[in-house]
Amino acid sequence: MNINRFMAAHVDQMTRQNKFEVEIFGPAGIRSRGLRCTNINIPGKQIVFAEMSEYGGGPMRKHPNKVDYGGGIVTMTFMCDHTFEDKQTFELWQQYIHDEGYGFQYQDDYTGSIKIRQMGQDNLSVYEVELHEAFPQNIQEQTLDASASDIQTFTVSVAFRSWSSSFENSPGGLLGGLFNKFKRKIKSKVKTKVQDKLFGRL
């Protein structure tokens, strides 16, 4: 098959890097929709192997001995509006990790979760990753510059223990594919109408 012909026929179904959503669930009811998140990475996963032999001098065999969830760190960048709402969220979350009066807290009291969704061309989720036992490890410094006019941003590094994923469009037969396509079209129209009511039509 000619790859250019394939791409021309299916390019409207390809996902884009700039179509994503982030949802943040911290401790004690801390929550954010991440509407101003401009950059985030979906972590990888690696099975780590160790080499060993069943007998001395024999050929080596690889045996899995642990799972590396992408280094356990995800970096997020946010634009700052006049309320600095997103930075307030993460600074408050860090206060649940370390309190000046009481020191460091128990892990169960400060961990949360973060959901990262890759959206399709219809603005509905096609792939979701949830970070488990997550917490903001590092809020990076911000730069102030009298000669610059760029939008202010801040970057936070979120540590996590593991992640799990889910797929919205599992491969199926002809009827299953048609049903999923019809269902997504209905959901897309409903979501668009809700957003028009909330934010106005652009």
N, CA, C and O of each residue as an XYZ file, in Angstrom:
808
protein
N       0.839     -1.197      0.000
C       0.000      0.000      0.000
C       0.874      1.248      0.000
O       1.899      1.294      0.681
N       0.471      2.256     -0.762
C       1.183      3.523     -0.808
C       0.926      4.300      0.481
O      -0.223      4.596      0.806
N       2.001      4.636      1.224
C       1.833      5.285      2.527
C       1.217      6.669      2.394
O       0.463      7.095      3.269
N       1.532      7.388      1.296
C       0.959      8.721      1.107
C      -0.544      8.650      0.874
O      -1.292      9.505      1.348
N      -0.985      7.622      0.139
C      -2.416      7.436     -0.084
C      -3.117      7.082      1.228
O      -4.221      7.553      1.502
N      -2.464      6.251      2.029
C      -3.034      5.885      3.329
C      -3.161      7.113      4.216
O      -4.202      7.318      4.840
N      -2.106      7.941      4.281
C      -2.128      9.129      5.124
C      -3.198     10.114      4.665
O      -3.877     10.727      5.489
N      -3.349     10.264      3.344
C      -4.351     11.195      2.829
C      -5.756     10.755      3.194
O      -6.629     11.590      3.431
N      -5.979      9.452      3.241
C      -7.307      8.931      3.543
C      -7.622      8.982      5.030
O      -8.790      9.057      5.411
N      -6.592      8.941      5.881
C      -6.835      8.805      7.318
C      -6.269      9.964      8.146
O      -6.287      9.900      9.376
N      -5.773     11.011      7.500
C      -5.125     12.081      8.251
C      -6.091     12.771      9.206
O      -5.672     13.282     10.244
N      -7.396     12.791      8.864
C      -8.371     13.433      9.744
C      -8.600     12.642     11.026
O      -9.201     13.161     11.967
N      -8.130     11.384     11.084
C      -8.296     10.559     12.275
C      -7.044     10.551     13.161
O      -7.061      9.982     14.253
N      -5.968     11.177     12.695
C      -4.730     11.175     13.465
C      -4.835     12.134     14.650
O      -5.362     13.239     14.519
N      -4.332     11.704     15.803
C      -4.368     12.569     16.987
C      -3.268     13.620     16.902
O      -2.257     13.426     16.227
N      -3.475     14.721     17.587
C      -2.537     15.844     17.580
C      -1.970     16.059     18.981
O      -2.655     15.842     19.980
N      -0.710     16.487     19.038
C      -0.050     16.708     20.326
C      -0.713     17.826     21.124
O      -0.657     17.821     22.354
N      -1.334     18.775     20.448
C      -1.907     19.916     21.165
C      -3.341     19.681     21.632
O      -3.981     20.602     22.139
N      -3.851     18.465     21.469
C      -5.196     18.145     21.942
C      -5.083     17.208     23.150
O      -4.917     15.998     23.000
N      -5.175     17.786     24.335
C      -5.066     16.993     25.559
C      -5.810     17.686     26.688
O      -6.100     18.881     26.625
N      -6.108     16.919     27.708
C      -6.718     17.431     28.925
C      -5.976     16.880     30.132
O      -5.418     15.784     30.089
N      -5.979     17.649     31.198
C      -5.341     17.239     32.451
C      -6.324     17.452     33.586
O      -6.979     18.491     33.654
N      -6.432     16.483     34.470
C      -7.300     16.610     35.647
C      -6.485     16.215     36.871
O      -5.848     15.161     36.887
N      -6.508     17.061     37.892
C      -5.645     16.900     39.062
C      -6.498     16.664     40.299
O      -7.436     17.413     40.573
N      -6.158     15.605     41.050
C      -6.878     15.264     42.284
C      -5.856     15.180     43.414
O      -5.110     14.206     43.509
N      -5.823     16.202     44.269
C      -4.907     16.216     45.387
C      -5.587     15.812     46.684
O      -6.750     15.407     46.672
N      -4.882     15.917     47.801
C      -5.467     15.567     49.099
C      -6.430     16.646     49.582
O      -6.405     17.779     49.101
N      -7.270     16.282     50.529
C      -8.159     17.226     51.212
C      -9.011     18.040     50.243
O      -9.249     19.226     50.469
N      -9.468     17.407     49.166
C     -10.364     18.085     48.240
C      -9.690     19.000     47.235
O     -10.375     19.692     46.482
N      -8.364     19.020     47.204
C      -7.661     19.827     46.195
C      -7.935     19.243     44.820
O      -7.703     18.058     44.579
N      -8.433     20.088     43.915
C      -8.760     19.600     42.573
C      -8.604     20.717     41.558
O      -8.896     21.877     41.850
N      -8.139     20.365     40.356
C      -7.986     21.338     39.284
C      -8.243     20.651     37.952
O      -7.877     19.490     37.766
N      -8.879     21.376     37.017
C      -9.115     20.846     35.676
C      -7.906     21.052     34.770
O      -7.885     20.541     33.650
N      -6.910     21.783     35.229
C      -5.710     21.969     34.423
C      -5.960     22.687     33.114
O      -5.304     22.391     32.115
N      -6.902     23.630     33.096
C      -7.270     24.311     31.855
C      -6.121     25.124     31.280
O      -6.062     25.324     30.066
N      -5.207     25.597     32.119
C      -4.104     26.436     31.643
C      -2.800     25.650     31.470
O      -1.737     26.244     31.293
N      -2.881     24.328     31.521
C      -1.693     23.497     31.304
C      -1.340     23.529     29.823
O      -2.168     23.174     28.984
N      -0.126     23.950     29.490
C       0.297     24.080     28.094
C       1.245     22.974     27.654
O       1.474     22.794     26.457
N       1.798     22.234     28.604
C       2.770     21.210     28.239
C       2.829     20.149     29.330
O       2.906     20.468     30.517
N       2.791     18.883     28.917
C       2.910     17.765     29.848
C       3.356     16.547     29.055
O       3.051     16.434     27.868
N       4.066     15.643     29.693
C       4.499     14.428     29.006
C       3.773     13.212     29.573
O       3.548     13.105     30.778
N       3.411     12.293     28.666
C       2.863     11.014     29.080
C       4.041     10.097     29.391
O       4.887      9.885     28.522
N       4.122      9.547     30.601
C       5.302      8.744     30.963
C       5.361      7.436     30.194
O       4.348      6.939     29.702
N       6.560      6.890     30.100
C       6.752      5.587     29.478
C       6.804      4.487     30.533
O       6.607      4.733     31.723
N       7.071      3.289     30.075
C       7.204      2.153     30.986
C       8.283      1.212     30.444
O       8.322      0.917     29.249
N       9.135      0.759     31.318
C      10.218     -0.136     30.911
C      10.300     -1.326     31.863
O      10.288     -1.167     33.083
N      10.383     -2.515     31.281
C      10.657     -3.706     32.079
C      12.169     -3.833     32.200
O      12.869     -3.958     31.195
N      12.666     -3.802     33.419
C      14.112     -3.876     33.658
C      14.510     -5.339     33.875
O      13.915     -6.044     34.690
N      15.515     -5.772     33.139
C      15.962     -7.158     33.196
C      17.349     -7.250     33.822
O      18.161     -6.333     33.701
N      17.604     -8.355     34.481
C      18.936     -8.674     34.996
C      19.407     -9.957     34.324
O      18.615    -10.872     34.097
N      20.694    -10.022     34.007
C      21.236    -11.211     33.365
C      21.766    -12.192     34.409
O      22.451    -11.800     35.353
N      21.443    -13.458     34.227
C      21.939    -14.485     35.125
C      22.006    -15.807     34.366
O      21.418    -15.955     33.294
N      22.719    -16.745     34.931
C      22.864    -18.057     34.308
C      22.413    -19.138     35.273
O      22.576    -19.010     36.486
N      21.840    -20.213     34.721
C      21.369    -21.309     35.567
C      22.519    -22.124     36.139
O      22.338    -22.838     37.126
N      23.691    -22.032     35.540
C      24.858    -22.763     36.039
C      26.110    -21.984     35.682
O      26.109    -21.198     34.735
N      27.168    -22.197     36.429
C      28.414    -21.471     36.254
C      28.991    -21.608     34.857
O      29.137    -22.718     34.345
N      29.316    -20.487     34.244
C      29.904    -20.494     32.917
C      28.918    -20.699     31.792
O      29.321    -20.721     30.629
N      27.637    -20.853     32.094
C      26.628    -21.077     31.063
C      26.187    -19.782     30.404
O      26.554    -18.696     30.852
N      25.403    -19.892     29.345
C      24.908    -18.687     28.661
C      23.982    -17.882     29.569
O      23.257    -18.428     30.400
N      24.034    -16.573     29.380
C      23.235    -15.687     30.211
C      21.795    -15.625     29.696
O      21.532    -15.681     28.494
N      20.896    -15.510     30.637
C      19.479    -15.369     30.305
C      18.938    -14.124     31.016
O      19.268    -13.864     32.173
N      18.105    -13.364     30.305
C      17.520    -12.153     30.901
C      16.266    -12.511     31.695
O      15.370    -13.191     31.194
N      16.219    -12.042     32.940
C      15.051    -12.244     33.794
C      14.531    -10.883     34.262
O      15.315    -10.052     34.721
N      13.216    -10.643     34.152
C      12.679     -9.368     34.634
C      12.775     -9.287     36.152
O      12.492    -10.255     36.859
N      13.183     -8.101     36.648
C      13.278     -7.965     38.101
C      12.619     -6.705     38.661
O      12.489     -6.568     39.877
N      12.191     -5.765     37.772
C      11.433     -4.615     38.265
C      10.828     -3.869     37.083
O      11.189     -4.100     35.929
N       9.895     -2.965     37.397
C       9.243     -2.143     36.384
C       9.592     -0.685     36.647
O       9.441     -0.193     37.765
N      10.059      0.002     35.612
C      10.377      1.429     35.701
C       9.267      2.209     35.007
O       9.109      2.115     33.790
N       8.499      2.977     35.774
C       7.396      3.754     35.221
C       7.875      5.129     34.763
O       7.453      6.155     35.297
N       8.748      5.137     33.780
C       9.194      6.393     33.180
C       9.961      7.286     34.118
O       9.939      8.507     33.962
N      10.644      6.705     35.094
C      11.416      7.503     36.040
C      10.610      8.071     37.181
O      11.171      8.664     38.103
N       9.290      7.900     37.136
C       8.445      8.354     38.248
C       8.273      9.850     38.351
O       7.906     10.355     39.412
N       8.535     10.594     37.248
C       8.398     12.047     37.261
C       7.683     12.505     35.989
O       8.003     12.046     34.892
N       6.718     13.408     36.141
C       6.068     14.069     35.014
C       6.205     15.575     35.215
O       5.982     16.078     36.316
N       6.569     16.292     34.158
C       6.741     17.741     34.227
C       5.571     18.432     33.542
O       5.192     18.077     32.426
N       5.001     19.425     34.224
C       3.836     20.155     33.711
C       4.148     21.647     33.698
O       4.756     22.165     34.635
N       3.733     22.339     32.636
C       3.890     23.789     32.530
C       2.516     24.436     32.435
O       1.651     23.972     31.693
N       2.321     25.518     33.197
C       1.041     26.212     33.239
C       1.225     27.687     32.900
O       2.234     28.295     33.257
N       0.240     28.258     32.206
C       0.158     29.707     32.064
C      -0.468     30.277     33.342
O      -1.320     29.640     33.962
N      -0.041     31.467     33.722
C      -0.538     32.092     34.950
C      -1.522     33.223     34.606
O      -1.170     34.163     33.893
N      -2.747     33.122     35.114
C      -3.672     34.242     34.968
C      -3.496     35.183     36.163
O      -2.561     35.026     36.948
N      -4.396     36.158     36.298
C      -4.218     37.163     37.353
C      -4.456     36.609     38.753
O      -4.143     37.280     39.737
N      -5.010     35.385     38.866
C      -5.248     34.797     40.184
C      -4.131     33.848     40.622
O      -4.031     33.504     41.799
N      -3.281     33.421     39.658
C      -2.240     32.418     39.955
C      -2.869     31.162     40.573
O      -2.272     30.521     41.438
N      -4.074     30.823     40.120
C      -4.841     29.737     40.728
C      -4.081     28.401     40.706
O      -4.051     27.681     41.704
N      -3.471     28.082     39.561
C      -2.803     26.785     39.448
C      -1.589     26.701     40.368
O      -1.338     25.662     40.978
N      -0.832     27.803     40.466
C       0.323     27.772     41.366
C      -0.131     27.695     42.823
O       0.501     27.022     43.637
N      -1.216     28.379     43.150
C      -1.764     28.263     44.506
C      -2.112     26.813     44.822
O      -1.873     26.333     45.930
N      -2.682     26.118     43.830
C      -3.081     24.725     44.030
C      -1.885     23.861     44.410
O      -1.954     23.087     45.364
N      -0.790     23.991     43.666
C       0.372     23.143     43.926
C       1.131     23.562     45.187
O       1.689     22.709     45.877
N       1.160     24.856     45.498
C       1.812     25.279     46.741
C       1.021     24.783     47.951
O       1.602     24.359     48.950
N      -0.309     24.841     47.852
C      -1.134     24.299     48.932
C      -0.911     22.800     49.069
O      -0.826     22.285     50.184
N      -0.815     22.099     47.950
C      -0.567     20.656     47.979
C       0.763     20.367     48.670
O       0.860     19.430     49.462
N       1.788     21.168     48.372
C       3.084     20.950     49.028
C       3.014     21.172     50.535
O       3.772     20.566     51.292
N       2.103     22.041     50.969
C       1.960     22.261     52.413
C       1.443     21.020     53.123
O       1.675     20.845     54.319
N       0.736     20.149     52.386
C       0.297     18.888     52.984
C       1.450     17.887     53.094
O       1.357     16.908     53.834
N       2.524     18.134     52.364
C       3.711     17.282     52.477
C       4.580     17.740     53.635
O       5.051     16.936     54.440
N       4.783     19.065     53.703
C       5.641     19.613     54.760
C       4.979     20.821     55.387
O       4.693     21.806     54.708
N       4.743     20.744     56.655
C       4.169     21.835     57.426
C       5.248     22.399     58.344
O       5.934     21.653     59.043
N       5.394     23.740     58.337
C       6.460     24.363     59.135
C       6.353     24.028     60.613
O       7.363     23.946     61.311
N       5.122     23.834     61.093
C       4.946     23.567     62.515
C       5.056     22.100     62.894
O       5.464     21.777     64.009
N       4.695     21.205     61.971
C       4.610     19.787     62.316
C       5.548     18.892     61.508
O       5.575     17.680     61.721
N       6.318     19.472     60.584
C       7.278     18.680     59.815
C       6.618     17.921     58.677
O       5.588     18.340     58.150
N       7.217     16.808     58.307
C       6.731     16.016     57.177
C       5.570     15.124     57.600
O       5.536     14.597     58.712
N       4.615     14.970     56.674
C       3.407     14.214     56.963
C       3.499     12.792     56.419
O       4.419     12.463     55.669
N       2.540     11.954     56.802
C       2.483     10.586     56.287
C       2.108     10.597     54.810
O       1.337     11.448     54.368
N       2.654      9.653     54.049
C       2.436      9.627     52.605
C       0.960      9.547     52.233
O       0.521     10.207     51.291
N       0.203      8.757     52.954
C      -1.224      8.614     52.645
C      -1.985      9.931     52.784
O      -3.072     10.088     52.227
N      -1.408     10.880     53.532
C      -2.084     12.154     53.762
C      -1.806     13.185     52.681
O      -2.480     14.214     52.640
N      -0.829     12.944     51.795
C      -0.509     13.974     50.802
C      -0.485     13.485     49.357
O      -0.326     14.304     48.453
N      -0.633     12.203     49.104
C      -0.620     11.736     47.715
C      -1.997     11.873     47.071
O      -3.026     11.860     47.747
N      -1.986     12.003     45.758
C      -3.221     12.104     44.993
C      -3.061     11.402     43.654
O      -2.288     10.452     43.536
N      -3.779     11.863     42.661
C      -3.685     11.267     41.328
C      -3.848     12.352     40.277
O      -4.426     13.407     40.537
N      -3.331     12.076     39.086
C      -3.440     13.002     37.957
C      -3.845     12.192     36.734
O      -3.264     11.144     36.454
N      -4.846     12.683     36.006
C      -5.297     12.035     34.779
C      -4.878     12.874     33.579
O      -5.117     14.081     33.536
N      -4.254     12.223     32.611
C      -3.814     12.866     31.370
C      -4.565     12.213     30.225
O      -4.500     10.996     30.054
N      -5.278     13.009     29.439
C      -6.085     12.452     28.350
C      -5.598     12.973     26.998
O      -5.487     14.181     26.791
N      -5.314     12.061     26.097
C      -5.083     12.412     24.699
C      -6.443     12.492     24.019
O      -7.200     11.521     24.009
N      -6.749     13.661     23.446
C      -8.047     13.865     22.819
C      -7.958     13.626     21.321
O      -6.914     13.842     20.706
N      -9.073     13.174     20.737
C      -9.151     12.980     19.298
C      -9.570     14.248     18.588
O      -9.744     15.289     19.222
N      -9.732     14.171     17.277
C     -10.146     15.326     16.493
C     -11.571     15.766     16.858
O     -11.962     16.902     16.589
N     -12.339     14.862     17.470
C     -13.691     15.206     17.907
C     -13.722     15.745     19.330
O     -14.791     15.925     19.913
N     -12.520     16.004     19.895
C     -12.388     16.558     21.252
C     -12.899     15.618     22.336
O     -13.292     16.062     23.415
N     -12.893     14.320     22.049
C     -13.214     13.307     23.040
C     -11.974     12.462     23.305
O     -11.112     12.314     22.438
N     -11.897     11.915     24.501
C     -10.719     11.149     24.900
C     -10.562      9.879     24.062
O     -11.529      9.163     23.807
N      -9.326      9.619     23.642
C      -9.019      8.357     22.969
C      -8.072      7.503     23.817
O      -8.005      6.285     23.648
N      -7.336      8.157     24.739
C      -6.356      7.445     25.564
C      -6.190      8.215     26.868
O      -6.050      9.438     26.864
N      -6.206      7.495     27.973
C      -6.080      8.150     29.283
C      -5.044      7.438     30.132
O      -5.017      6.209     30.206
N      -4.195      8.225     30.769
C      -3.209      7.716     31.720
C      -3.499      8.324     33.086
O      -3.683      9.536     33.198
N      -3.541      7.498     34.117
C      -3.727      7.990     35.478
C      -2.470      7.714     36.290
O      -2.021      6.572     36.393
N      -1.910      8.769     36.863
C      -0.736      8.657     37.726
C      -1.204      8.360     39.143
O      -2.064      9.063     39.675
N      -0.644      7.324     39.756
C      -1.044      6.909     41.098
C      -0.026      7.369     42.141
O       1.175      7.429     41.878
N      -0.535      7.690     43.325
C       0.302      8.149     44.453
C       1.184      9.313     44.015
O       2.399      9.302     44.214
N       0.549     10.314     43.415
C       1.262     11.464     42.875
C       1.330     12.600     43.891
O       0.470     12.725     44.763
N       2.375     13.429     43.762
C       2.507     14.633     44.590
C       3.503     15.585     43.931
O       4.410     15.124     43.238
N       3.362     16.902     44.125
C       4.274     17.871     43.518
C       5.617     17.884     44.246
O       5.704     18.316     45.395
N       6.640     17.418     43.584
C       7.968     17.341     44.195
C       8.726     18.659     44.085
O       9.426     19.061     45.015
N       8.581     19.330     42.941
C       9.380     20.526     42.701
C       8.588     21.560     41.923
O       8.141     21.287     40.809
N       8.406     22.752     42.497
C       7.856     23.897     41.775
C       9.038     24.771     41.396
O       9.716     25.325     42.262
N       9.281     24.890     40.102
C      10.480     25.584     39.643
C      10.336     27.095     39.764
O       9.230     27.628     39.854
N      11.479     27.768     39.764
C      11.493     29.225     39.893
C      10.868     29.880     38.667
O      10.845     29.298     37.582
N      10.361     31.096     38.850
C       9.795     31.878     37.759
C      10.686     33.072     37.466
O      11.319     33.624     38.365
N      10.729     33.464     36.202
C      11.567     34.584     35.784
C      10.725     35.842     35.608
O       9.664     35.797     34.985
N      11.187     36.955     36.148
C      10.603     38.269     35.934
C      11.602     39.104     35.133
O      12.787     39.146     35.463
N      11.118     39.769     34.079
C      12.021     40.493     33.179
C      11.297     41.730     32.664
O      10.287     41.621     31.968
N      11.817     42.915     33.009
C      11.173     44.168     32.615
C      11.167     44.377     31.110
O      10.351     45.148     30.605
N      12.052     43.715     30.383
C      12.130     43.894     28.934
C      11.279     42.883     28.163
O      11.191     42.955     26.937
N      10.650     41.938     28.877
C       9.876     40.889     28.220
C       8.384     41.162     28.344
O       7.935     41.831     29.274
N       7.617     40.628     27.380
C       6.163     40.770     27.423
C       5.470     39.417     27.278
O       4.283     39.348     26.960
N       6.225     38.342     27.516
C       5.664     36.999     27.379
C       4.682     36.707     28.504
O       4.739     37.320     29.571
N       3.782     35.764     28.252
C       2.865     35.300     29.292
C       3.660     34.590     30.374
O       4.531     33.770     30.083
N       3.354     34.910     31.619
C       4.053     34.270     32.736
C       3.618     32.808     32.841
O       2.440     32.479     32.701
N       4.592     31.950     33.090
C       4.326     30.523     33.250
C       5.065     29.996     34.477
O       5.947     30.663     35.019
N       4.699     28.813     34.898
C       5.484     28.115     35.917
C       5.473     26.632     35.589
O       4.560     26.137     34.928
N       6.496     25.932     36.056
C       6.652     24.509     35.783
C       6.733     23.747     37.087
O       7.426     24.164     38.016
N       6.029     22.634     37.161
C       6.035     21.795     38.358
C       6.381     20.366     37.954
O       5.891     19.861     36.944
N       7.223     19.724     38.744
C       7.573     18.319     38.535
C       6.789     17.481     39.535
O       6.914     17.664     40.746
N       5.984     16.565     39.021
C       5.119     15.725     39.850
C       5.709     14.320     39.913
O       5.937     13.687     38.882
N       5.954     13.839     41.121
C       6.441     12.472     41.314
C       5.238     11.537     41.472
O       4.184     11.948     41.956
N       5.405     10.294     41.066
C       4.339      9.301     41.206
C       4.971      7.925     41.341
O       6.147      7.737     41.028
N       4.184      6.969     41.809
C       4.709      5.612     41.992
C       4.505      4.736     40.762
O       5.418      4.024     40.342
N       3.303      4.790     40.185
C       2.987      3.965     39.014
C       1.896      4.649     38.215
O       1.342      5.659     38.648
N       1.588      4.105     37.054
C       0.485      4.624     36.258
C      -0.246      3.486     35.564
O       0.306      2.407     35.350
N      -1.500      3.751     35.217
C      -2.309      2.797     34.465
C      -2.972      3.546     33.315
O      -3.097      4.770     33.356
N      -3.398      2.809     32.287
C      -3.958      3.449     31.107
C      -5.264      2.789     30.697
O      -5.558      1.660     31.088
N      -6.041      3.516     29.902
C      -7.272      2.977     29.320
C      -7.432      3.546     27.922
O      -7.043      4.682     27.650
N      -8.014      2.736     27.033
C      -8.217      3.114     25.643
C      -9.713      3.215     25.369
O     -10.482      2.332     25.750
N     -10.121      4.295     24.706
C     -11.540      4.491     24.415
C     -11.970      3.779     23.137
O     -13.126      3.372     23.017
N     -11.064      3.627     22.190
C     -11.404      3.048     20.892
C     -10.687      1.724     20.698
O      -9.683      1.664     19.989
N     -11.183      0.669     21.313
C     -10.578     -0.643     21.128
C     -10.929     -1.174     19.742
O     -12.063     -1.013     19.291
N      -9.956     -1.816     19.048
C     -10.256     -2.364     17.721
C     -11.394     -3.376     17.800
O     -11.465     -4.177     18.732
N     -12.279     -3.329     16.814
C     -13.404     -4.258     16.800
C     -13.850     -4.531     15.379
O     -13.207     -4.095     14.423
N     -14.941     -5.245     15.242
C     -15.466     -5.550     13.928
C     -16.150     -4.350     13.294
O     -16.116     -3.244     13.832
N     -16.776     -4.584     12.136
C     -17.420     -3.513     11.385
C     -18.555     -2.873     12.174
O     -18.637     -1.648     12.265
N     -19.440     -3.706     12.752
C     -20.576     -3.170     13.497
C     -20.118     -2.428     14.747
O     -20.640     -1.364     15.079
N     -19.122     -3.013     15.445
C     -18.596     -2.349     16.638
C     -17.972     -1.008     16.300
O     -18.149     -0.036     17.034
N     -17.237     -0.948     15.188
C     -16.624      0.305     14.771
C     -17.648      1.365     14.423
O     -17.482      2.530     14.783
N     -18.720      0.969     13.719
C     -19.777      1.920     13.370
C     -20.495      2.431     14.613
O     -20.816      3.615     14.717
N     -20.745      1.518     15.560
C     -21.418      1.915     16.797
C     -20.570      2.915     17.585
O     -21.083      3.928     18.060
N     -19.262      2.627     17.725
C     -18.376      3.528     18.453
C     -18.298      4.893     17.778
O     -18.288      5.927     18.446
N     -18.243      4.887     16.432
C     -18.173      6.151     15.698
C     -19.423      6.977     15.928
O     -19.332      8.184     16.150
N     -20.608      6.338     15.877
C     -21.877      7.037     16.105
C     -21.960      7.562     17.538
O     -22.398      8.690     17.766
N     -21.542      6.743     18.499
C     -21.588      7.140     19.908
C     -20.686      8.346     20.164
O     -21.075      9.269     20.879
N     -19.481      8.342     19.584
C     -18.553      9.455     19.778
C     -19.094     10.732     19.139
O     -18.893     11.823     19.673
N     -19.788     10.605     17.988
C     -20.341     11.786     17.331
C     -21.397     12.436     18.212
O     -21.448     13.661     18.324
N     -22.239     11.622     18.838
C     -23.266     12.157     19.753
C     -22.607     12.830     20.954
O     -22.983     13.941     21.327
N     -21.628     12.162     21.561
C     -20.943     12.731     22.731
C     -20.230     14.021     22.376
O     -20.211     14.958     23.175
N     -19.636     14.084     21.174
C     -18.933     15.286     20.740
C     -19.889     16.458     20.601
O     -19.561     17.576     20.999
N     -21.083     16.212     20.033
C     -22.066     17.284     19.873
C     -22.547     17.792     21.229
O     -22.699     18.998     21.425
N     -22.785     16.871     22.164
C     -23.236     17.266     23.498
C     -22.153     18.092     24.199
O     -22.452     19.112     24.821
N     -20.898     17.651     24.099
C     -19.805     18.379     24.742
C     -19.647     19.772     24.147
O     -19.412     20.733     24.879
N     -19.774     19.893     22.825
C     -19.665     21.191     22.171
C     -20.761     22.137     22.639
O     -20.499     23.315     22.884
N     -21.987     21.635     22.768
C     -23.092     22.482     23.223
C     -22.879     22.950     24.656
O     -23.156     24.105     24.983
N     -22.389     22.058     25.510
C     -22.122     22.435     26.903
C     -21.042     23.506     26.963
O     -21.179     24.479     27.705
N     -19.962     23.341     26.185
C     -18.887     24.334     26.180
C     -19.365     25.667     25.625
O     -18.934     26.720     26.096
N     -20.252     25.640     24.626
C     -20.804     26.883     24.091
C     -21.602     27.632     25.151
O     -21.551     28.860     25.226
N     -22.341     26.883     25.971
C     -23.117     27.522     27.041
C     -22.211     28.112     28.115
O     -22.472     29.197     28.636
N     -21.133     27.377     28.445
C     -20.240     27.824     29.517
C     -19.329     28.950     29.095
O     -19.149     29.915     29.837
N     -18.743     28.840     27.898
C     -17.699     29.783     27.489
C     -18.112     30.690     26.324
O     -17.374     31.603     25.953
N     -19.289     30.436     25.752
C     -19.721     31.224     24.609
C     -19.164     30.669     23.315
O     -18.103     30.045     23.309
N     -19.865     30.889     22.228
C     -19.411     30.394     20.921
C     -18.335     31.317     20.375
O     -18.489     32.538     20.383
N     -17.214     30.708     19.888
C     -16.119     31.501     19.352
C     -16.379     31.813     17.882
O     -15.567     32.478     17.239
